[in-house]
Amino acid sequence: MTEATPTAGPAVAPEQAQPQPGDWLCLLAPAANRVYADQAPRLAAAEWAITTGTAAAEASIAGVPYLHAAASELDLAAVGRLSACLALFQAGPPAGSGPLAAGRPEPTLVPVALPDPRQGDDDLVTIPKYAGKTNEQFTRLLLNVTLSQVTAPGPATVLDPLCGRGTTLLSAWLRGLDAAGVEADVKAVEALAAYLKTYLRRKRLKHSAAVSPVRREGRSLGKRLDVEAALPGGTRQLTVFTGDTRRSAALFGKKRFAAIVTDAPYGIVHGARDGRNAASRDRSAAQLLREAIPVWASQLAPGGALGLSWNTLTLPRAGLAEILAYAGLELRDDGPWRDLAHRVDSSVVRDVAVAVRPAQT
Ligand SMILES: C[S@@+](CC[C@H](N)C(=O)[O-])C[C@H]1O[C@@H](n2cnc3c(N)ncnc32)[C@H](O)[C@@H]1O
């Protein structure tokens, strides 16, 4: 991978509330999920800071939310990849105080073309709808902030070791990356296989897709899904094993991943498998991370990054930080990294942790 930016040491946030000529203004995309949308500008500002290395603050122009960043050289490719950026403008001189501006001079906005990072149609990720699906915009954010910390040489494959029906995997495909997954729920993997076959056939994209049994030493270990598809941006591969994520290293053998990106079970509705009541599910969700993180760390290439989201009501950030450190990973934990926690519902406060495997180990 060559897209790593240095650990965020964002420049100064715009000092003035009123945008000045030359400042950047990013129009935020409306988020599908209301609860997430209310917190989206704060998360977008953190994602901006982490992935562009410059600071941005929330701003309202004519009642519409934007991110506002001071005039500076800007990595337009990184802005084009932001999960919540609908369009980028550069501020011009104030438009004056005509009747539309109601006496308050707003800046004129000059549209700036952004490189389109997508290597396929968004509907690849947005068509599937099911209980337990991770919000697509949030998945892009998680993928983005994780990939921004990867220094391992490419080409990268993204592993989601709790992949469900594949939101992370298909988002990785749209970023032009290959994908791999592990999922305990066989029906979820079968649903992903059926969806991909239908989607690729309907879009007339050349592909192969097969679900086959996995056997080692005469024993059945579950199934694997292998897909290869010619997407508009190039040929993409995907491999998913059914099974327990704590066996992920055994399932993938010697393969190392530049990025591991996952939305962990929240311990409530989509709890880890062995809980009977809410309290024991809480413990098992945290226990799953304690047992799985060392396994995932062993699958990271030097210079690779693990990005995960989890429910802080089952495991506080400090507890997760200890688990990551014990696994030999360096947690990104300063500045905007502390601004990614958000409420999902009354029983889930989700946060994001990105930790890297040092390039020298
Ligand atoms: C929050 S969901 C991820 C959803 C996924 N991002 C999607 O959009 O489809 C967590 C997933 O972890 C799976 N899971 C829970 N415990 C597991 C385990 N021990 N091994 C493998 N998968 C597990 C669940 O079945 C669930 O699909």
The ligand as an ORCA input file, in Angstrom:
! r2SCAN-3c Opt
* xyz 0 1
  C     -21.756     -6.902     13.978
  S     -21.873     -8.323     12.989
  C     -20.987     -7.874     11.530
  C     -21.926     -7.579     10.394
  C     -21.237     -7.360      9.065
  N     -20.309     -6.231      9.099
  C     -22.293     -7.134      7.998
  O     -22.591     -5.951      7.669
  O     -22.869     -8.115      7.503
  C     -20.780     -9.470     13.763
  C     -20.740    -10.836     13.084
  O     -19.854    -11.663     13.844
  C     -20.337    -13.011     13.747
  N     -19.732    -13.776     14.855
  C     -19.997    -13.679     16.199
  N     -19.176    -14.488     16.902
  C     -18.372    -15.114     15.982
  C     -17.285    -16.029     16.069
  N     -16.870    -16.492     17.255
  N     -16.661    -16.422     14.939
  C     -17.055    -15.948     13.714
  N     -18.074    -15.075     13.558
  C     -18.716    -14.657     14.682
  C     -21.843    -12.864     13.829
  O     -22.494    -14.010     13.283
  C     -22.058    -11.584     13.014
  O     -22.313    -11.910     11.665
*
